[in-house]
Amino acid sequence: MNTSLVLKNVRIIDPSRNLDETGSIVIGADGVILAAGAGAQNQGVPDGASVRDCAGLVATPGLVDARVFVGEPGAEHRETLESASRAAASGGVTSFIMMPDTDPVLDDIALIEFVKKTARDKALVNVHPAAALTRGLKGEEMTEIGMLTRAGAVAFTQGRHGLADTQVLRRAMTYAREFDAVIALEARDPYLAVNGVMNEGLFASWLGLSGAPREAELIPLERDLRIATLTGAKYHAAKISVPESADAMRLARSRGAKATSAISINHLSLNENDIGEYRTFFKLSPPLRTEDDRQAMVDALADGTIDIIVSSHDPQDVDTKRLPFADAADGAIGLETMLSAALRLHHADRVPLMRLIDALSTRPAQIFGLDAGTLKPGAKADITLIDLDEPWLVSKETILSRSKNTPFEDARFSGRAVATYVAGRLVHSL
């Protein structure tokens, strides 16, 4: 049974209320927030409540990661819902959206219900399935958007796959509009990017690797935004990585598109030079870009052009990563390091802490209609306690994910989640 809990003397940052003040958070036995703010200090402690002195810590709404790949079903050796949830909790993530790239693909009601049931039984955090936009992710026949929405799918996506057929996309967006569903796509031209394994440019030439031009992202993104404007559908660019894409988002919004965008923490923290001597843990999709691109994307995040940050957690095993760079699979894990890597932007005075937490929690909850991202009274007590200056070293031995393909191995961070609460229940503590 849960008991009441009071987190006192804590700095509360709640972007949903534009609140940044020191006070208390009072949580009822039912896991619901009763009060949160400076005024809560004076309300006293409920009978039987446990009290935690959080002096020096920051309390934020639990983080929401909108792009997580999980191996279950079909590739449990890479990641299960249980192991992903443990990794999420340790990184301060209380809710994540699971991509449909499983075996079988999440393209019917039974599989959506399987994910939800398994998560209820085994996961420490809230897991929200995204359904495939087309059957089998083949890009040919759209799935039953209405029925899948009622079954609990929070978005429709092609996951790692693109969607080449513009007519299928238009029909899907038109249909999704009637159910107020979000279409989330990664912009990647299958032809321009077919042989590219890193960012096209001088560095790729030095390494002797085939490059993917930025137009491989920009052209399909501009197409998607045009179709979103035409249909009036909610469109989410699942990952953008170049400043021209941010410009396209601004333009589309000025034309009335209901468009939002995300960037992976990798593209805010790393650049193509980190690949070094063919380090495959840095082989990502889209590829890491130049340092000038990274700096421009940080600015686009700070000004709100880019709405949210995602980990793009994509577990890969030794068989798919310990290969020549051109042959290795794309993807890196990130649930455990997303927050700490993002805090580098705060420490460098590049992104205000309020905007950073908004991008990591409140805004993704708003975009996908999740019951999360706020510390207002009456909300579920999904809370992340953060020590902004806690030093720590990322090591393979302490990674909780079943896969270890992190680009931040041996990285030194300042700041991390020291405690994570889901509906008032402590699911992670240092």
ZICORCOR-V324772 format. One line per field, one symbol per residue. phi: phi as a letter, one per 20 degrees, with the letter a starting at -180 (. if undefined). psi: psi as a letter, one per 40 degrees, with the letter a starting at -180 (. if undefined). burial: I if it has 24 or more other C-alpha atoms within 12 Angstrom, else O. Layout:
phi: ???
psi: ???
burial: ???
//
This chain:
phi: .fcfbcddldfddcffcldbbeaccddffendfeabqffffeendggmfeccedgndddcggfcdebcecfeeobffeadgfffffffgfenedbbeefefccfffcbfgffffffffffeceecfddfeeffcfmlemdcfeffffffffpfeacbelfeeceefffffffffffgfdleeedceebffefdgdfdbffrfffffemdfddffffeffffffgffffffemeedcffbdbcffffffffffffeofeccbccffffedccfffglemeffdeccfffdffffgffffffffenfefcdcelgcfcdgfddecggfefffpbfagedgfffffgfffelecgfffffgfebffffffdmeeambdfgnefeecdecefdfebdfcgfdfeffddedfdgmfdddoafebcddlnefdbbf
psi: hiiiihhifihhhgddefhgihaihhhieeeihdihaddedeeihiheiihhhfheihhiihihheghhidhidfeddiiddddddddddeehehihhiegagiigeiddddddddddddddidihhhhhihdihefeedhiigddddddeeheihiebeiihdhdddddddddddddefihhhihhhheddedeheahhadddddefihihiddddddddddddddddddeihhhhdhieiddddddddddddeehghiiiiiddeediiddedbgfheeehihiihaiddddddddddddeedhdihidfhghiaddedgiiddeiiiiiiedeedddddeddddefdhidddddddecddddddefigaeifiheiighhhhhheehiihhiddehdidiegheeheihihhiheihhhfehhehh.
burial: OOOIIIIIIIIIIIIIOOIIIIIIIIIIIOIIIIIIIOOIIOOOIOOOOOOOOIOOIIIIIIIIIIIIIIIIIOOOOIIIIIIIIIIIIIIIIIIIIIIIIIOOIIIIIOIIIIIIOIIOOOIIIIIIIIIIIIIIIIIOOIIIIIOIIOIIIIIIIIIIIIIIOOOIIIIIIIIIIOIIIIIIIIIIIIOOIOOIIIIIIOIIOOOOIIIIIIIIIIIIIIIIIIIIIOIIIIIIIIIIIIIIIIIIIIOIIOOOIIIIIIIIIIIIIIIIIIIOOIIIIIIIIIIIIIOOIIIIIIIIIIOIIIIIIIIIIIIIIOOIIOOOIIOIIIIIIIIIIIIIIIIIIIOOOIIIIIIIIIIIIIIIIIIIIIIIIIIIIOIIIIIIIIIIOOOIOIOOOOIIIIIIIIIIIOOOIIIIIIIIIIIIIIIIOO
//
